[in-house]
Amino acid sequence: MDWQNFRLSTRLQLTGEIVEALYARIAEIDAVKNTFRITHRLLPQTIER
């Protein structure tokens, strides 16, 4: 296998704006996960979103 061109070994070059958007999305997912962990259910609005 050609490791130099292997796609998992290449680094992503992300701008600060993209990194912030990713962190925001991860925070949203984490909040939903924590709500589900506590209540053992999801609101219909959460599922739609």
Buried (B, 14 or more C-beta within 10 A) or exposed (E): EEEEEEEEEEEEEEEEEEEEEEEEEEEEEEEBEEBEEEEEEEEEEEEEE
